[in-house]
């Protein structure tokens, strides 16, 4: 997920920054939900819309986490 970033820095930010922790937890939840959708052989249009929404939320969260990491 956060390839190329020192794991020690990530761990420090997780300890120090509540927003980062929340974003990381949300990211993991989105990942699990997306995996469930990806396991479906066929999706309804509502499921496809929800999958796209989750992908966008996951990407927004990742972008925010990277911004926070750059500050450290």
N, C-alpha and C positions, 0 to 999 in steps of 0.2 A: 504494500500500500504506500508506504513512505520510503521507497527504495532510494538508496544513496545518501540517507541521513543517518548519522551515527546513532546507534540505539541508546547510548548513554545520554545523549542530548534529549531524545524522545522521552526517556524515563524521567529525566530531571523536569522537563516541561509538564509531564503528567502529574508529578508531585506538586509543582508550583502553580499550575494554571488550571483552575476549575473549568473554564470555558473549553480548554483543550480536551480535558477528560470527558466532558459531556459530548463534544464533537466526535471523539474517538468511539465512545459507546454507541452513539447514533450511527456512525459509519459502519460499525460491526453489525448492528441490527439491520440496516439497509442491505448489507451484504448477504445476510441470512435470508431476508425476504426475497431478494433478487434471485438467490440460488433456488428457492422454492418455485419461483416463476419460471426460471430457466429449465427446471426439471419437467415442466408441463409439455406434453407433446403438442397440444393445441391450446391457444389462449383466446378467450373472448375479447371483443374490442375493449371492454372495461378493464380486463386484466392487462391488456397491452398498454392502455393509458396509464394504469397504476404503475406498471413496470417502468415506463418512461419517466414518470414523476419521481419514482424512487431513485432512478439513475441520476436525475438532475440534482436531487437533494444530496445524494452521496458525493457527487462532483463538487457541489457548492461547499459542502463540509470539508472535503479534502483541500480545496483551495484555501479555505479559512485556516485550516490546520497548518498548511505550508506557510502562510503569512505569519502565523504565530511563531512557528519554528524559526523563521528568518530573523525574528527579533531577538532570539537567544544567541 
